[in-house]
Each structure stands twice: as C-alpha cells, then as structure tokens.
Amino acid sequence: MGSRLEHFARQGDVIVMAGAGVSAGKPSALPGWKAANAAIVQVLCRRLESGLNRPGWLSQLVSVIDAERSTDRFPPDYQAQLIEEMCGDRYFRALQALDVDVINAGHDGIAALAAAGAVKAVVTTNFDRLIERGLDKRATHYVVAYDDVGYVEMLQRITARERDPLPILKSHGCVSDHRSMIDTLKQRKRGRSQHLQECLDALQLGYWVYLGFSAADLETDPNYLGLVAGAARSAGATYVTYPGNPTLGKGATTLMNAYGDRGQIVVAHVAAHLAEACRALGIPGPDPILDDDALGPAQFQEKLEAWADGLSQAAAGLCLAAILEAI
C-alpha cells in the first residue's frame, strides 16, 4: 500500500472506482461485456430453435458472430443497439440477469474499507449490486444514485460533505431499474448525464483507487466521465492492474499519465490489494470467501434463459436477423 493512499485513507478521502473486473473474481465470476453479449445471442438462438423444434439449427450463426466479436469487428454496444431497436427496452431486462447475490472478496474488501471510514464515495460502471450487498453484510449505510433524479440529490450530499450514508454513483445505471442502464451505441455516443458529471467533478479532489477498471471507454471518448481532466486536480491515484494481463491499455495509460508523479500502478489481484490496504490501516480486512466454484454464472444464466423464454419467437427472430444482417 502506497504512503499517499494510506494517508488519504486515514483521512477518509478515498474514491473507489470499481469496474467489471471487481465482479469477475470467484465466486461471483460475472461475465465481462463481450461474454455477456455472447450469452445473449446464445439464449436468443435457443429460444428460436426451441420454438421451431430445430435444436442446433443456428449453431453456425453463433460461430460466425463469435468469430466477428473475437476480432473486434462486432462491438458489444453495436449488438446492444441492434437488439434494442428490435425489442425495445425489453433488451435491458436481459441485463438484469447480472443481479446475482454472490459477493467475492473484492466486494467485501471495498466494504471493509468503507465500514472503517476510509472511503468517501464509490463510483462504479457495474450494473450489478454486489458492492451494495457487501456493504449490507457489514451493516454499512449507503445511498445509491443511478439516474438524473438520484444524481441531483447526490450532488447536494457531496457538496454538503455528508459521509453517512456512503455515496455510491452508478455511472452506467443499475439492475434495479432496467430503464437506467446505459449499454447501446447510441446511448454511449450521447455521453453521460451532466448531473452525473457534476457529482464526479465534486469528488475529483480526493484520492482515486481504480479497481478492475480497464478504462477502455477512454479510447473512444477521451472525455469519458471527466476522469483525465479531473486528474490534474486530484490528490492522486492508485491503479490496480490484473497480474494475468498487467500491461495497461491505451485508455488506462492516458489516465495514469494524467496523474503524473501522483499516480501509482500496482500489479495485484483486487482482493489481495484491498486486504493489504486493510492491514496497513490496522482495520479488519475482507472475510475469507470460498472461491473454488464460480456460483454467479449459474444464477446469471438461469435469469438470462428466463428472459429469452419470455420473448416471442418473432422477437427472438427479429433480433437475430438484425445481427446477421449487420455481420
């Protein structure tokens, strides 16, 4: 744990930025963006095959789509756009399959720091509610904002320097309200809410800790969430990168370069880094959580299958036809 991070943690001035990598650890093991999109195509195919009593009929289509996706010629937000145009906001109901109840040691580690008063706010790109479940486990009060109404109220709390309950800003929406979720190409092109940006700007003076955050959005939108511009005013940042792939992408490199000598890059597993931070602060760390099995994917798959089963054959067919035409 760096001395700057420890200093600001003791001051209760740490902003946790949690990306998809936080929920990727077992037993949560939630799929990333591409994997979730692949799963949606698979259940759409099974829905249509089942309705026509032709099992395996669309297996070649799935292979073609997967091949395009693997070479980045079929971006997830483009697939999301196509499906949303075919079945409306029912598409976002599919994303609610991410609402599983299996936390991992990363979620519990964030909650441990928050329970000790080290965290000023949590910002997350994740739709799931696993950070909230971790906080519930430790009986830590929090308030969540994921839409404009919530962002306006949250800004008042942040500017008033209210620390209880803990502010949680969900920048891409939340599974609790399918209408709040941001996933399609058009949504991303429009950018995020100005009210959300005002909240983030008010937090920029703190010390940011990036966990499981690829910063890939910065590659297509240099102004994404105002993170790069805000780095100049920030107290500093620690970026935790996954040991299995420690090389920073272009977006993460741009982000950390903006912090200059106030930025620290750490190669570590999220849970291990949080446990080390708790030890340095002399506070109870994350509880041991068995990670032998990936329990989250089973819940995700069951919910996703139920979503597809609720679609008509026509709706499933239209979605797949749009994808095939695009491919």
N, C-alpha and C positions, 0 to 999 in steps of 0.2 A: 504494500500500500504506500503510495507516494506521500511525502510530507505535506504537500499542498492539499491533497484530497483529505488527509486526516485532519488538517487544520480546519477546513471548511465543514467537514462532517461534524466536528466538535461544536462548530458554530451553528449547526442546523441549517446550512446553506447549500446543500447538495441538491441538484436537479437530476433525477434519474430519467434518462431517455431509453426506453425499452423497445426493442424491435422484435421481429419474428423469431430471432434466434433464442430469445428467452423462453419461449414456449416450445421450442424444438427439442429441449432436453427431456429425457425419460424421467418419469413415466408419462408425462403429458404428450410429448412427441407429436405435436400438431404439425401437419404438413405445411411447407412453405408455399409461396404464391403459385409457382409452376405446378407443384404436386397437387395442390388443391384444385387447380384448373383441370388437370388431367383426370382427377377423380370425378369431377362434374361431368366431363364428356363420357366417362365410362358408365355412370349411372343413367345418363340420358340414352345411351345406346342400349343398355339392358332394359330400360323402360319400353323402348320401341320394339326391341326384339321379343320381349315378353308378350306385348300386346298383339304382335303378329305371329306369335308362336314359331319364331325362327331364331332359336338360340345360336349365337356366334356369327350371325349374318353380317354384323357390322365390324367384325374384328379387324378387317383390312383398313377400314376407315380410321379406327383408333390408332393403328400403326402409322398411318400417313400423318395424322395430326401430331402424334408424339414425335415423329421424326422432324417435322417443321418446328415444333416447340423446342426441341433439343438444340437446334441451331439458331435459336432466337429469331426465326423468321415469322413466328406467330406469337406475339407478346400476350401475356395474360390479360392486360387491360383491353386489348382488342377483342379477345374471345368474350370477355365480360360484356363489352359493348354490343356484340352481335346477339348474345343470348338475351340481354336486357331489352333489345329492340324487338325481339320475337315474343317474349313472355312478360314484359313489363317488370314491375317491382317484385314479381314472384321470384326473379333471379336472386335478389338479395336474401330471400328466405333460405336459399341454398347455403349462403354464407353463415347463417345461424347454426349450421351443423358444427361450427367451431366452438359452440358453447358447451364445452365439456367441463367436468368437475374434478379433474385430476391435476393437482398442482405438482410442481417439481421443486428442487432445492433452490433454483434461481428465483422463483416467485417468493419462496419462503425467506430467502436472503434479503430481497428487497423489503419485505415486510418486517424483517428483524431490524434493519437499519431505520425504517420508518417508525417502528414502535419505540426505538431508543431516542427519537427526536433528531436524527441526523439528516433527514430528508425534508426539504422544503416543499417539493412537488414532484409528481411523477408525470411524465409525458410518454405516451405510448402510441405507436402506429397499429397496434394489435386490436382486432375486433373482439377477441375473447375476453373473458372476465376473470382470468386466472390470477392476476395481480390482486384484484379485489378479493378473491377467495383466500389468498394468502394473508391479506390484511384482516379478513374476518376471523381467520384461525387464531390470530394474535390479538383479537379484540381491539384493533386499532381503528379509530374513527376516520372516515374519509368521505369526500363528496366527489362525484363524477360529472364531468361535462363532456358532451359529445355532439352537441348541436348549438345553433346560434343562441337560443334562449339560455342554455347552460353556460356558454362561453361569456355572455354578458354578465351573468351573476358571478361567474368565477373571477372575472377581472376585478370586480368590486372586492371580493375576498382577498385577492392577491395584493391589490393596491392598499388595502387596509391592513396588510401583513398578518392576516389571520392564519394561524398554524394548526388550529384544530377546528374542524376536521382537515385532514390532509387533502390538498387538491390533486385530482387525477384528471389530466387532459387527454382525451382520446381523439387524436388528430384525424383519424380516418373513420370515426364512428364506432358504434358498439352493437354487439349481437342483441342487446336488449331491445333495440328499435331498428328493424331492418331498413327503415327509411333514412336512417342516419349514415349508412355505410357508403364509403367512397371507394369504388373499385373499377369503374368503367373508364374507357379512354377519354370520353367527353368530360366526365367529372374531373379527371386529372388535368385535362387541358384548361379547364376553368380555374383551377387552383383552389386553395383552401379559403375558408371564411376570414374576412378581415377581423372579425371579433376574436377568432382563434389566434390570429397573428398578434393582436394587441396583448393577449394573455402571455404568449411566448416572449414578446418583447419585454414585458414587465418582469420576466424571470431571467433575462439574459445576464444580469449582473452576478448571478450565482455561479457555482462550480458545477459543471455538467459531467455526468458519467454516462457514457454510451455503452449500452449492453445489448448484444445480439442485434445490432443495428448496422445494416450494410451500407446505408447512405446511398444506395443505388439511385434513388429519386433525384439526387443532386446531379447525376449525369445527364438527365434530360431537362431538369429545371434547376439552374444554378441558384435560384432564389427560394428553393423549397423550404418552407417554414421559417425563412429568415435566419437559418442556422449559421450560414457563412458570414453574413453581415453582422449578426449578433456576437460572433466570436470575438470581435475587436473590443467589445465592451465587457466581455465575460471575465470572471476571476480565473478561468482556466478550464481544462477538461482532461478526463481520462477516457481513452477509447480502448475497450477490451475486445480483442480480436480472437477468433476461434483458432486453437492450436492446429486443427486439421487443415486449415487454409489461412495462414497468418498474413498473407500478402493483402494489403489494403487495396480496394478497388479505387477507381478514379474519383468517385464521389467522396469516399472516406478520406482519401489523400488530400483532396481540395479542402475538406472540412478541417482536418487536423493542421494543415499548413496555415489556415486562417488563425489558429491559436498561437502559432509561433512557439516560443520557448515556454509558454504557459500550458502547452499540451503534452500529454504523456500517453504513449501507446504501450499497452500491456497485452502480452500473449498468454491467455489463460481461459479456462472454462469459466463461464459466468458464475456458476455456483461456488467454485473454488475461490474465485476472486472476492466474492461477497463474504465468504466465510473468513478469508484473511482480513478483510476490512473490519469485520466484527471483532476479531481477535485483537487487532491493533487498537480498537476503541475500547476494549475491555467490556464488551456487551455480549449477551447471549447470541450465538450465531444461528444459522438455519438448522432445523432439526434433521436428523437422518431420515431420508425418504428413499425407500427401496426403488431402484431404477433398473431392476433386472428385466422388467417387462414394460413394453410400450402400451399402456392402457388407454390412452387418449384416442389413438386411431380407431379403435373398435367403436367407441362412442360416436366419433365423427362419422364413420362410415354408416352406422345404423341410422343416424339422423339424416344423412345425405340420401340414403336409399328411400327413407320415408318421404323426403321432399320430392324426389323423382316420381315415386308412386302416386303422389298427389297431382301430377301433371297429366293432362290428356295425351293420348298418342299423337294427336295433331300438334300439340305444343312441343313435345319432345322432337317430333319430326321436323318441325319448322326450325328449331334451334340447331339441329344437326345439319340441316340443309344450308342454313346460312353460314355455318362454319366450313362446310365442304366447299361452298361457292368461294368463300374467302381464300381458302387454301389453294 
